Amino acid sequence: MAKKRKIQIPVTKIIKIAVVFIVFYAFFGLYKALWDNYKINQQIKNLELDVAVLEVKNTELKNLIVYLETDSYKEKQARERFGLAKRGETVLVISGQEAQEFAAKEKRGEEPKTNQELWGDYFFGKL
């Protein structure tokens, strides 16, 4: 019968291989920790930007609330919605073709005619 030969690996070779695996594992762990740190910092920057945007919106909404609670806003809404007027004021209602033309110009973003142009149209007719 043939004897089985034992393969002898020197202890120093085993230590070298173990050191290589340990170093590789350490570098891999370091790389993963650095990558996670980078991703977390990016998330922090994005969240800080979101916070800044929300603070600006919050300030705008607070200013809008203050404006909506003012007497001038309430008066304006009462005039527009309900046709109310102060004592001694006369409410003038424009109807017909002129009102439709004015509304159409506002929708298109055109500038309304100046007072001088309106008087010119009145005295000399539309040219």
Contacts in CASP RR format, 6 or more apart in sequence:
PFRMAT RR
TARGET T0000
AUTHOR 0000-0000-0000
METHOD contacts of the structure
MODEL  1
MAKKRKIQIPVTKIIKIAVVFIVFYAFFGLYKALWDNYKINQQIKNLELD
VAVLEVKNTELKNLIVYLETDSYKEKQARERFGLAKRGETVLVISGQEAQ
EFAAKEKRGEEPKTNQELWGDYFFGKL
67 73 0 8 1.000
78 84 0 8 1.000
79 85 0 8 1.000
83 91 0 8 1.000
85 91 0 8 1.000
94 102 0 8 1.000
102 112 0 8 1.000
105 111 0 8 1.000
105 112 0 8 1.000
106 112 0 8 1.000
113 121 0 8 1.000
121 127 0 8 1.000
END
